[in-house]
Amino acid sequence: MRHWLVAAGMLWSVMASAAQSPTGLWRTIDDETGKERSIVRVFEVNGELQGVVEKIIDRPGDDPAHLCKKCEGDRKDKPVIGMAILWGLKKKSDTEYAGGQIMDPKNGKIFRCKLKLIEQGKKLEVRGYIGVSLIGRSQVWLREE
C-alpha cells in the first residue's frame, strides 16, 4: 500500500510540473475573430522556448498551400506548417517567460513576446508587442489534451 502512495505522489508531481510548463501542444485562438486558427508545438531547446506550427485550421478562402507570402527573408513563400513562429523565450518565474520573439504568419511581422501560463497551465497568454508591452496585442491559447 505504501509503495502505491509513493508512486501516486510521484505521478502527481510530474503531472503538476507538466501543467506548469508551456511545453506541449496549443490551440491558437485568433484575437481578432475569436476563432481557432492553428496548433502550435512549444518545446525547449538549450533553456529557451520555441514554437512551431504543426497544423492550420482551414477557413474559407485560405490558401490551401498555407505559404507565408508576407514573410521576409528565408521565410518568404515557405509553408507555415513546420515554421518556427516563436523563439528565444526564457523563464522569468514559475508561470512567465519573456525575452523572445513571435512572428505573425498573416502579416509576416515579428514582435517581441512574453508568455504567461494561466488557469493552472490550461491556457497560455501570449503577448506580442513593439517596444514596451503596453503597445501590442494578446491571445489566449488553449492546451491540447
C-alpha positions in Angstrom: 0.0 0.0 0.0 2.8 2.4 0.9 4.6 1.9 -2.4 1.3 2.8 -4.2 1.0 6.1 -2.3 4.6 7.0 -3.1 4.1 6.1 -6.8 0.9 8.2 -6.9 2.6 11.1 -5.2 5.4 11.0 -7.8 2.9 10.8 -10.7 1.0 13.8 -9.3 4.3 15.8 -9.0 5.2 15.0 -12.7 1.7 16.0 -13.8 1.6 19.2 -11.8 5.0 20.3 -13.2 3.9 19.5 -16.8 0.8 21.7 -16.3 3.2 24.5 -15.1 5.3 24.3 -18.3 4.3 25.8 -21.6 5.8 22.9 -23.5 3.3 20.8 -25.4 0.6 21.4 -28.0 -1.5 24.6 -28.0 -4.6 25.5 -30.0 -4.2 29.1 -31.1 -7.2 31.5 -31.0 -7.2 34.5 -33.3 -7.6 37.6 -31.1 -9.5 39.5 -33.9 -12.0 36.8 -34.9 -12.1 34.6 -31.7 -11.8 31.5 -34.0 -9.4 28.6 -33.7 -6.5 29.1 -36.1 -3.7 26.6 -35.6 -2.0 24.0 -33.5 1.5 25.1 -32.2 4.0 22.8 -30.5 6.0 24.6 -27.9 9.3 23.0 -26.8 12.5 23.9 -25.0 16.0 24.0 -26.6 19.0 25.0 -24.5 16.8 26.7 -21.9 14.8 28.7 -24.5 11.3 28.1 -25.7 10.5 27.7 -29.3 7.2 27.2 -31.1 6.4 25.5 -34.5 3.1 25.4 -36.3 2.0 21.8 -36.6 -1.4 22.3 -38.2 -3.6 25.0 -39.6 -7.3 25.0 -39.1 -8.6 25.9 -42.5 -11.0 28.8 -43.1 -12.9 29.5 -46.3 -10.7 31.5 -48.6 -7.4 30.2 -47.1 -4.5 29.5 -49.4 -4.5 25.6 -49.4 -0.7 25.7 -49.6 -0.5 27.9 -46.4 2.5 29.8 -47.6 3.9 32.8 -45.7 3.5 35.2 -48.6 4.1 38.3 -46.4 7.1 37.0 -44.6 10.5 38.4 -45.4 13.9 36.7 -45.8 14.2 32.9 -45.7 10.6 32.6 -44.6 9.2 34.2 -47.7 6.8 32.0 -49.6 7.6 29.0 -47.3 5.0 26.7 -45.8 3.6 28.0 -42.5 3.2 24.4 -41.3 6.6 23.4 -39.8 7.6 27.1 -39.5 9.1 28.4 -36.2 6.9 31.3 -35.1 8.1 31.6 -31.5 11.6 31.6 -30.3 14.1 32.8 -27.7 11.8 32.9 -24.6 13.4 32.4 -21.2 11.9 31.5 -17.9 11.3 34.5 -15.6 9.1 32.8 -13.0 7.2 29.6 -12.5 4.5 30.8 -14.9 6.1 33.6 -17.0 8.6 33.5 -19.9 9.9 36.6 -21.7 12.7 38.0 -23.9 11.7 36.2 -27.1 10.0 36.9 -30.4 6.9 35.8 -32.2 6.0 36.0 -35.9 2.5 36.5 -37.2 2.2 34.5 -40.4 -0.8 36.5 -41.5 1.3 39.7 -42.0 4.9 38.4 -41.7 5.7 40.8 -38.8 8.0 39.9 -35.9 7.2 41.2 -32.4 8.8 40.9 -29.0 7.0 38.3 -27.0 6.2 37.1 -23.5 4.1 34.2 -22.3 2.2 33.6 -19.1 0.6 30.3 -18.0 -2.9 30.9 -16.6 -5.7 28.7 -15.2 -3.3 26.1 -13.7 -1.5 25.7 -17.1 -4.6 25.0 -19.1 -4.3 28.3 -21.0 -1.3 30.3 -22.3 -1.5 34.1 -22.5 0.7 35.1 -25.5 1.6 38.8 -25.8 3.3 40.2 -28.9 4.4 43.8 -28.7 6.6 46.6 -30.1 9.0 48.3 -27.7 7.1 48.1 -24.4 4.5 45.5 -23.5 1.7 48.2 -23.4 1.8 48.5 -27.2 0.8 45.2 -28.6 -1.9 42.5 -28.5 -2.6 39.3 -26.6 -4.0 36.0 -27.5 -5.0 33.1 -25.2 -4.1 29.7 -26.4 -5.7 26.5 -25.2 -3.7 23.5 -24.1 -4.4 20.4 -26.2 -5.2 17.3 -24.2 
